[in-house]
Amino acid sequence: MDSRIIQNIDSRDKISLNGLWQTIIDPLENGYYNHQYGLRTKKAFYKNRKMKSPSDLIEYDFDSDYQLTVPGDWNTQMEKLYYYEGTIWYKKSFDFKKKTNSKVLLYFEAVNYQSIVYLNGKKLGAHVGGFTPFQFDVTDHLIEGENFIIVKVDNQRKKDGIPTLNMDWWNYGGITRSVHLINVPNSYISDYNLQINKQNSKYIEGWVAIEGAEDGEQVVVEIPELKKQISVFTTNGLAKFKIKASPKLWTPGNPKLYKVTLKSKSDKVNDDIGFRTIETKGSKILLNGSEIFLKGISIHEEAPFGLGRVSSKEECLILLNWAKELGCNFIRLAHYPHSETMIKEAEKMGFLIWSEIPVYWSVAFDNQETFANAVMQLEDMISRDKNRAAIILWSVANETAEGASRNIFLKKLTDKARKADASRLITAALNSQTNKGNEIAIEDKLGAYVDVIGINNYCGWYGGKPSSCADIKWTNNYDKPMIMSEVGAGALQGLHGEKNERWTEEYQQAVYENNIKMMKNIDFLSGSTPWILMDFRSPRRHLRRIQNDYNRKGIISEQGIKKKAFFTLKDFYLSQDIKD
Ligand code: GCB
């Protein structure tokens, strides 16, 4: 797979472009189209024109307009942008001093959803997809002294988009993650992969890709703690290696990471890498050859206290510490790739990870462009995070309705995922189960193509009484592990009442108690990630006195207060005596 993005920006010499950006709110895309809906050229906002004489007519001015903070969603920064979906122009000026023998990459960690990027009035390119990084080589576009970047950000939902028109989370717009200028040598290490050999765990193997390398260029791979250092040589920009080694394997109980250094003629990169194996055997998931039960929780990338998208490491840590307190060894990062910071912090804390792309609900499965978009998001997610031992599952979809075009689309997507990464397991969260009395059968055709079957089932909430859940018998057409990827119920924190009173903490707790009983009866169950760690914003949740724009299925409120169900789930996880 050719990677579109440089690996491990944390190890790079960078200039941050975070902070306040000048913005223009442009619902009609007036800075892009003229009154006849033709493309603007001279008068386009990306030109950042300034008055030259008092009689000049220029009907916009970045520098006297609103400011927004990057990284950050716009919805929670300004009251009038709370529900806004459309275009906002962002502008950042910065000074630059050119260096010789080096390149500069302009790197966006994420912009939701569609962006067109300009530097000094010239278009660099466009990107689609709100949760994956992208970059431009701007070496030849930068000038000595003051430069300006303008980004047209558009978060309008689209029928053919990924995600599509309909979803159960807030469509936070903006430059939601950090922006950097990355300095690299002319010939640089653009990508690499190190892993334990799946067939023979006595070997660490991998490759290093060098941009601008000559054939036969030396690459040194070093893992000092294992006393390993080897030299390999490039062919067509790629150097492959295999090292005999017996590292301590990464586990949730001991999330060991090794310092790794990669050196080429002109470049050097460091990383902290863990080694482990992951596989399935019948209905079991084996981590480093031993069965593991995945004690998990689903998490949206939303900050506590109503602050919108997570935009700092501290906010990641609040969420992750709650999951730790819950007794988890596993997290499902729903429903889109979370930030690299989230993944790296989770890895250090010993969480195994399910990572997914927003192929969610009624995606346009017949559309080839939609498929290409899904593939790009999948490949970019895998490319960015392939060196993270914590990630064991790539999920290709959530709750998609069965049908011929969906089955073909998702089968092809599982093929793409395996091609991009043969070392991990592929999954999808399915909700098309067949109900026969109190028996539920897993028969979804996608089951044949994934390694692990995720099941979303809301017994006691969207169907059935909580007490009925404990008696459900599950059957599986496939000899594969199942993860209960969603169960749950809504509760307003602090609202108390009877077990049969909706929205009370007691009702939610009863749903958890009964679903836990149900899960204990599923012998092919390998884990669970109930829905969800914390209440999160969703425009589908209208009930003013209770929901107030929040999906209340969190076991913690958005103010950080634990509901009763938190402790019910915690007891269940503490009682799972499978060793980490
Ligand atoms: C689901 C979806 C999730 C929703 C949840 C709900 O099945 O996967 O995104 O938020 O149900 O609360 O209805």
Residues whose N, C-alpha, C, O or C-beta is under 5 A from the ligand:
A	BS01	GCB	D168 E399 N456 K553
